Amino acid sequence: MEPRLPAQLEVSALIRQVQAAGGFGMVLSKGEPDAGTILVVLTQGGRGGRVYERMPSMDGTRTWHCAKRQEAGAEREFDEYVARRGQRDPDLWVVELDVADGERLIGVVAAAG
């Protein structure tokens, strides 16, 4: 298992990277500061939501996986999914990032963290 950045530090880095790229980032729900799981909601122009979370793999690394995609006309279902995840895990951080090419940005942070 590889060492991890504290969750609050990683969330802060995500938001700063998005802002530097001309986007907007916001913490929707704060979780456990050091070891909390991070759920990233990516949008572009407020549309096309995708939920990413990091999952452990067999080799001990943690890679980002798309857990949910927002279907056209199913905004409510998407929002309910994100809300349910937050209710089930009090340690969970939920971060919304509205930026072009968000997958590339979370990949950069994932490689550093």
C-alpha positions as CSV (number, residue, x, y, z in Angstrom):
1,M,0.0,0.0,0.0
2,E,1.4,3.4,-0.9
3,P,1.3,6.5,1.4
4,R,-1.7,8.9,1.0
5,L,-2.1,12.6,1.2
6,P,-4.5,13.7,3.9
7,A,-8.0,14.0,2.2
8,Q,-8.4,17.7,3.1
9,L,-5.0,18.5,1.4
10,E,-5.9,16.5,-1.7
11,V,-9.3,18.2,-1.9
12,S,-7.7,21.6,-1.6
13,A,-5.2,20.7,-4.4
14,L,-8.0,19.5,-6.7
15,I,-9.9,22.8,-6.2
16,R,-6.8,24.9,-6.8
17,Q,-5.9,23.0,-10.0
18,V,-9.4,23.5,-11.3
19,Q,-9.3,27.2,-10.5
20,A,-5.9,27.5,-12.2
21,A,-7.4,25.9,-15.3
22,G,-10.2,28.5,-15.3
23,G,-12.9,26.3,-13.7
24,F,-14.8,26.3,-10.5
25,G,-14.5,23.8,-7.6
26,M,-16.6,23.5,-4.5
27,V,-16.8,21.2,-1.5
28,L,-20.3,19.9,-1.2
29,S,-19.7,17.8,1.9
30,K,-16.7,17.6,4.2
31,G,-15.5,14.2,5.4
32,E,-12.8,12.9,7.6
33,P,-9.8,15.3,7.3
34,D,-7.0,12.7,7.1
35,A,-8.4,9.4,5.8
36,G,-11.7,10.2,4.2
37,T,-12.7,8.9,0.8
38,I,-13.1,11.5,-1.9
39,L,-16.0,11.5,-4.4
40,V,-15.5,13.9,-7.3
41,V,-18.4,15.1,-9.3
42,L,-17.2,16.4,-12.7
43,T,-19.2,18.7,-14.9
44,Q,-18.5,21.0,-17.8
45,G,-20.6,24.1,-17.9
46,G,-22.9,22.6,-15.3
47,R,-23.8,19.7,-17.6
48,G,-22.8,16.1,-18.2
49,G,-22.1,15.0,-14.6
50,R,-19.8,12.1,-13.9
51,V,-19.0,10.8,-10.4
52,Y,-15.5,9.5,-9.9
53,E,-14.0,7.7,-6.9
54,R,-10.7,6.1,-6.2
55,M,-10.8,2.3,-5.7
56,P,-8.0,0.1,-4.5
57,S,-6.6,-2.3,-7.1
58,M,-4.9,-5.6,-6.8
59,D,-1.4,-4.1,-7.0
60,G,-2.1,-1.8,-4.0
61,T,-2.5,1.4,-6.0
62,R,-5.7,3.5,-6.0
63,T,-7.1,4.5,-9.4
64,W,-10.0,6.7,-10.3
65,H,-13.1,4.9,-11.6
66,C,-16.3,6.4,-13.0
67,A,-19.0,5.3,-10.6
68,K,-22.0,7.1,-12.2
69,R,-22.8,9.1,-15.3
70,Q,-25.6,11.6,-15.6
71,E,-28.1,10.5,-18.2
72,A,-30.0,13.2,-20.2
73,G,-33.1,14.1,-18.4
74,A,-32.1,12.2,-15.3
75,E,-30.6,15.1,-13.3
76,R,-32.7,14.3,-10.2
77,E,-31.6,10.6,-10.1
78,F,-28.0,11.7,-10.4
79,D,-28.3,14.2,-7.6
80,E,-30.0,11.6,-5.4
81,Y,-27.2,9.2,-6.0
82,V,-24.6,11.7,-4.9
83,A,-26.7,12.6,-1.8
84,R,-27.2,8.9,-0.9
85,R,-23.5,8.3,-1.0
86,G,-22.9,11.2,1.4
87,Q,-25.5,9.9,3.8
88,R,-24.0,6.4,3.9
89,D,-20.5,7.5,4.7
90,P,-19.9,10.3,7.2
91,D,-16.1,10.2,6.3
92,L,-16.8,10.9,2.6
93,W,-15.8,14.2,0.9
94,V,-18.0,15.2,-2.0
95,V,-16.3,17.7,-4.3
96,E,-17.8,19.3,-7.4
97,L,-15.5,20.4,-10.2
98,D,-16.8,22.3,-13.2
99,V,-14.0,22.4,-15.7
100,A,-13.1,21.4,-19.2
101,D,-11.1,18.1,-19.3
102,G,-11.7,17.3,-15.7
103,E,-10.6,13.7,-16.0
104,R,-7.1,14.9,-16.9
105,L,-7.0,17.1,-13.9
106,I,-8.0,14.4,-11.4
107,G,-5.5,12.1,-13.0
108,V,-2.7,14.5,-12.3
109,V,-3.6,14.8,-8.6
110,A,-4.2,11.0,-8.4
111,A,-0.6,10.4,-9.6
112,A,0.7,12.8,-7.0
113,G,-1.5,11.5,-4.2
